[in-house]
Amino acid sequence: MFSSKEWKISKFGTSQKGRKVEYVVLDNRFWKNVSTCLKVVAHVMVVLRLVDSDVKPAMGFIYEEMDCAKEKIRSNFNNIKKK
């Protein structure tokens, strides 16, 4: 496993919990799950920023952006509903 010298000599890196964290972070499955989350969250954040902005857009515009976000998310997962 690759890790920095600072991590290996820190109290966190030498503890059992720290080694578990290191294992998780260096595991490819962890990064695959992070990638999956980002494929969804990035588009949802765009809609949330619109809703939360000081300038309130028309509801029709928000619904249009929500539909657009859904399509982009679907596209990110190659239209496979299970994902």
Contacts in CASP RR format, 6 or more apart in sequence:
PFRMAT RR
TARGET T0000
AUTHOR 0000-0000-0000
METHOD contacts of the structure
MODEL  1
MFSSKEWKISKFGTSQKGRKVEYVVLDNRFWKNVSTCLKVVAHVMVVLRL
VDSDVKPAMGFIYEEMDCAKEKIRSNFNNIKKK
1 22 0 8 1.000
1 23 0 8 1.000
1 26 0 8 1.000
2 26 0 8 1.000
3 13 0 8 1.000
3 22 0 8 1.000
3 26 0 8 1.000
7 13 0 8 1.000
7 22 0 8 1.000
8 14 0 8 1.000
12 18 0 8 1.000
12 21 0 8 1.000
13 19 0 8 1.000
13 22 0 8 1.000
24 30 0 8 1.000
36 83 0 8 1.000
39 73 0 8 1.000
39 76 0 8 1.000
39 77 0 8 1.000
40 73 0 8 1.000
40 76 0 8 1.000
43 69 0 8 1.000
43 72 0 8 1.000
43 73 0 8 1.000
43 76 0 8 1.000
44 69 0 8 1.000
44 73 0 8 1.000
46 65 0 8 1.000
46 69 0 8 1.000
47 62 0 8 1.000
47 65 0 8 1.000
47 66 0 8 1.000
47 69 0 8 1.000
50 57 0 8 1.000
50 61 0 8 1.000
50 62 0 8 1.000
50 65 0 8 1.000
51 62 0 8 1.000
77 83 0 8 1.000
END
